[in-house]
C-alpha cells in the first residue's frame, strides 16, 4: 500500500508501463538509514543484517539522516519497479511529504582514465534525467510539475574518494540543472530530511 504522503506523486501511473505493483518496491522508514545498491541482489535497499553489509563496509552507501523522524520511502527503481535492462533509469529515489531525491550509484567505478570517468558521469546523469522525465511526462498531462509537488534533487554516488572533486563536476551540475528545469545535482553521499 502506498502511504498517504506519497499519493500526490501518482507512482502507479508514472510507472504504469513498467510495473503494476509499484507498492511492492517501496521500503518505509522513519530512521537514519544507509542505502546501498547491492551487488548480489541487484537492487537498492536499506542495509540490514541480511542485506547490503558488504557494500556498506566498503563505503558504497548513501546516508539518509532523518533527525525529525518523519516517515519516508525508498523507491527501488532499477531491478524493482523497472526490471527492463533496456530502459534507462536511476537506481532508486527517496521521498517524503516535502522532498523527492533521485539516486544513481556508481560505486563500482575504479578507472582513473579521464574518458572513462566522463563516461561514468554522463551515464549517471542520463539515468537520473530519464527517471525524472517519467514524472515530467506523466504529470504534464494533468498540468502538474514534479517541482511544484516536492523539493526535487538528484545525487550521483561514487565510492568514497573517487573521482576527486574537480571543476568538471561543477560543469555537470550546471548542465544538469539547465536540462532538468533547475533540479540540483550533487555528488555528496548524504541527504538530510
URVEN-V250789 format. One record per pair of residues at least 12 apart in sequence whose C-alpha atoms are under 8 Angstrom apart, sorted by the first residue. I is the first residue (numbers start at 1). J is the second residue. Records with the same first field share a line. If there is no record, write none. Layout:
# URVEN-V250789
I = J  J
This chain:
# URVEN-V250789
1 = 23  24
2 = 23  26
5 = 96  97
6 = 95  96  97
8 = 149
9 = 146  149
13 = 138
14 = 134  135  138  139
15 = 81  82  134
18 = 81  82  83
19 = 81  82
21 = 81
22 = 81
25 = 75  76  77  80  81
26 = 73  74  75  76
27 = 45  46  73  74  75  76
28 = 71  72  73  74
29 = 71  72  73
30 = 66  69  70  71  72
31 = 65  66  67  69
32 = 63  64  65  66  67
33 = 46  47  63  64  65
34 = 46  47  56  61  62  63  64
35 = 47  61  62  63  64
36 = 52  55  56  60  61  62
37 = 52  55  60  61  91  105
38 = 51  52  55
39 = 55
42 = 79
43 = 76  77  78  79  80  91
44 = 76  77  78  91  92
45 = 74  76
59 = 159  160
60 = 107  158  159  160
61 = 157  159  189
62 = 157  189  190  191
63 = 189  190  191
64 = 190  191  192  193
65 = 190  191  192  193
66 = 192  193
67 = 192  193
68 = 193
70 = 96
71 = 96
72 = 94  95  96  97
73 = 94  95  96
74 = 92  93  94  95
75 = 92  93  94  95
76 = 91  92  93
77 = 89  90  91  92  93
78 = 90  91  92
88 = 126  127  130  131
89 = 127  128  130  131
90 = 102  103  104  124  127  128  130  131
91 = 103  104  105
92 = 104
97 = 150
98 = 149  150  151
99 = 150  151  152  193
100 = 150  151  152  153
101 = 152  153  154  155
102 = 128  132  152  153  154  155
103 = 128  154  155  156  157
104 = 124  127  128  155  156  157
105 = 124  156  157  158
106 = 120  124  156  157  158  159
107 = 157  158  159
108 = 158  159
109 = 158  159  162
110 = 162
112 = 163
117 = 163
121 = 172
124 = 156
125 = 156  176
128 = 154
129 = 176  180
132 = 180
152 = 183  184
153 = 183  184  185  186
154 = 183  184  185  186
155 = 185  186  187  188  189
156 = 185  186  187  188  189
157 = 187  188  189
158 = 187
173 = 185  186
